[in-house]
Amino acid sequence: MTKAEIVAAIAEKTGIERVTVLATVETFMDVVKESMTKGENIYLRGFGSFIIKTRAQKAGRNISKNQSLVIPEHKIPAFKPAKPFKDEVKNNLKVK
């Protein structure tokens, strides 16, 4: 599902104009990005958490130059779904 499809679905379910829904979705994403760049996690009860994970330092390889290198410890954004969210997805998806 794309952002445009999400906006269309919200607009259809709520009756709010697409332009307003798009502005709201864009603002939500901006707030999430700004908060996470400040090192803050975001918790949405019943949905999940946008968290910052720390990746440990590790050895890597540049295969084009055939040399080893060290990838330093770094932080990455991650999403951890809440248990009710995981359960709903697990119970409603059919295995093909």
C-alpha positions, -999 to +999 in steps of 0.1 A: +000+000+000+014+034-009+010+067+008-016+078-018-036+047-012-035+053+026-047+088+021-075+077-002-086+050+023-087+074+052-105+101+032-131+075+021-136+061+056-138+095+073-153+118+047-125+143+051-110+158+019-080+141+005-059+173+007-065+176+044-058+139+050-026+142+030-015+172+050-022+152+082-003+121+071+027+142+059+027+161+093+026+128+112+056+115+093+075+147+098+068+146+136+080+109+137+112+118+118+119+149+139+114+131+172+135+101+162+164+124+150+163+139+185+167+104+199+131+100+211+111+068+207+074+070+198+048+047+214+014+042+199-006+020+222-023-009+204-003-002+172+034-003+179+065+017+186+090+036+164+122+029+182+159+037+177+181+005+177+219+005+181+238-017+157+271-030+172+304-024+156+313-052+132+338-063+105+328-060+069+343-064+035+346-042+004+344-069-022+353-046-051+386-037-035+390-070-016+397-054+017+384-057+052+369-027+070+353-019+103+317-008+103+313+015+134+285+012+159+255+032+145+218+038+152+189+029+129+151+035+131+129+005+136+093-004+141+081-029+167+044-038+164+023-041+195+010-075+205-026-068+196-014-056+161+007-088+156-021-110+168-046-094+145-023-098+115-013-133+124-050-144+129-063-128+098-037-137+072-043-169+053-014-190+043-015-197+006 
